[in-house]
Amino acid sequence: MRAPVVFFDIGSTLIEGPAAGPARRFAQTLGLDASAAAVIRDFLFRTDLKDAAELARFLSSRFPVDAARALEAAAALWQMQRQEAFVLPGAAGAIARLKSAGIQRGYISNIWPPFFERFHCEFREEAERQPCFVSFRTGLLKPDPEVYRRALQACGLQAGEAVMVGDTYLNDIAPAIEAGMHTVWLLHRPGKESSDLVRVLNGAAPAPDLTLESIAQLEPRAVLDLVAAR
């Protein structure tokens, strides 16, 4: 049997950032409502933005926002997203252990460019040498099952040869289960995941193969056992 490929979510699985997402922060800064935040979020996560100026042009063309103010807000938040993000404890060690065990990694994430820049800075070899299926490049957002189908196809994998590791049941675990992949749920934010946790515990939603409190607990042996057990 081939060694499995472990796909990771990035945000709040490997790297954490501010509690409020970038779209909401833009909306608050520019005095826009929740519907505008939804439009901004869709644009941010589906567009391969080159810089803050490109983002500012979208904001000022789509919303009643002065161009100079849009650029100021875009430049500030772009920089903050790179500075505020930090690697979660145990993330680097988990990836290093998988690498040492000869287990390939991949990345499937809803993410926008400056946050990915921080991932690239912290995990350069992973970002440059491992397959990355990130929303701002693919134009697809989890939990769309097509995200997982494309990742498996691009890597030449059967679903049973892949493991998805993520912190969000709705975006990471449920669609990966639907695709036939093995799953590891990082339940380090149980309060945020409480409704889905209750559904899983009551049998109303399919359970992941493995649940961990922290990315630091992810070991190669557990990954290999998941694949071998099927």
N, C-alpha and C positions, 0 to 999 in steps of 0.2 A: 504494500500500500504506500502511495506517495505521502510525503509529509504534508500536513494541512497548511493552508494559508490562513493567517489570522488577520481579519480586517478590524481596524479600530475606527470608532468615531474619534473626532479630535476635541471639539469644544466640550468641556466639563467631563471628559473622559481622560484626556491626557493633559490638556491645558485649560485652565479656568480663567474667566474674565469677570467683569463687573456683573452685578445682579441684573441690571437692565440691559437689554440688547441694543445694538446700534440704531435700529429703526426707531425704537421708542425714545432713545436719547435725542435723535435728530428731531423728532416730532416735538418733544418738549422744548428743546432749544429754540426751534423756529416757530413755536406757537401754533402747531398744527394738531389736528384731532386724530383719533384712533384709526379712522379710515385712511388717512394719509400715511400713518405709520405702517399700515398693512401694505400699501403700495410701495413705500420706500423699502420695506423688508424684502418684498419680492424682487425688486430691482437690485438691491445690494447682493443678495445671495444667488442671483442668477446671471450676474453680469461680470465679465472679466475686466474690471476697472483697472486702468493703468495708474491713475493717481487721483488725488483729491480734487483737482481742477475738473476732471471729467465728471466726477460725482456732483460737483457744484453746478455744472451746466445742466445736468438732469434736474436737480432740485429747483433751480430758478426757472426752468422751462416748464416744469410740471405743476409747480405750486406758486402762489402769490408771495414769493420771497425775493428780496433784492439780491442781485447777483453777487455783490460784495459780501453781504451777510451770509449767503449760501457758501461762498468760498471760505470764509472765516470759520464757519461751523464745520464744514467738511474737512478742512486742513487740521483743525483742532482734534476732532474725533478720530480721524485717521491715525494721527500720532498717538493719541491716548490708547487706542486699541492695541498698538504694538507695545506700549510701555506698561499698561496695566495688566496684561495677560501674564500668567505665571504657570510653570509646570507643576502639576499636582504631585504630591509626595509619592514616590514609588513608581512613577510612570517611566522614567528613564531606565530604572532597574529592570522593570518588567520587559521592556523592549530588548534590552541587552541580553536577558536570559533567553528569550525566544531566538534571538540572533545566534547566540552561542550553541543553541540546540539545533540549529539548521532549519528553523521554522521561518518561512517567509512571512513578511508582513505586508499589509495593504491598508489604505485609508479611504473611508467612505464618510463624507461629512458635509453637512449644511454649514457653509462658512463663506465669509467674504474676504477679499484680498489682504487687508492689513492684518487680520487675525491669522491668516495663513502665513503671512510673512514672519510672524512671531514663531509659529510652528517650524518654519524653515530655518529660522535662526537657532532654535533649540535642538532640532532634530534634522540637521542638514542632510545627512546621508539617507535618512528615511524619506524626506521630501523629494530628493533628487533621484534616488535609485529604486524606490519601491513604488508600486502602482498607487496613484492617488486619484480617486474619483470624487472630486470636490465640486460642490454645486455651482460655484461661479464659473467653472469651466464646462461642466456638462449641461448646465441649464436645467437640471433636474433636482428636485428637492425631496428628501425623505419626508414622509414614508412611502412615496411612490415606489411600488415594487420594481419598476423598470430600472431604478438605480442599481438594485441588487442583481438583476438579470444581466445588465450590461457589465457589471464588475466581474461576475462569474465568467461570462463569455470572453471578455477581454483577457482574462488570466487563464483561459483554457481549463476551467475547473467544473467539476460536478458539484452540485450544492453540498453534498455530503463531505466534500473535501475542504470545506470552508467553515470558519468560525467567526461570528460577528461579536465584537466586544463593544458595549456601549452603556451609557448611563440612563438613557431614556427608553422606556418600554414602547411608547407609541412610535417613535421614529427609528429606533435601533433594533429592538427585540422583535416586536410583532411582525414587521415586514420581512425580517430575516427568517423567522420561523415559517412564514408563508412561502418564502422562496425555497425552503428545505434545508437551510443552513443550520449549523449548530450555533448556540447562543450563550453568551456570558453576560449577565446583567450586573453592572456595577451599581449597587444600591447604596451609594454613599450620600445620597440626598433623599432619604425615605419620605420626608415630608412633602417634597415636590412630586414624588411618585406614588403618593398614598392611595389615590383612587385606583390606579392600575394595579398596585400591589394587592389591594382588597379583591379586585376582580380575579387576579391570579390565584390567591389563596382560597377563594370561594369556587374555583373551577369554572368561572365564567370567561376566562381568557387562558390561552395555552401558556404553560410555564416554561421559562428558559431551562436550558440544560444545566446551567450552573449559575448560582448567585453569590456574589462576593461583596464584602463591605468596602473594599478598596482595591484599586489597580495594583497596589503593592502585593496583593495576595495571588495574583495571576502567575501560575507556574507552568512551564512547558509540559510537565508530566500530566497535568490536568487537561491541557489542550489535546495531547496525544490520546489520552484515555477517552475523551469525548468522541473522537473520530473512530477509534477502534471499537467502541461499544455499539456503533450503529450496524 
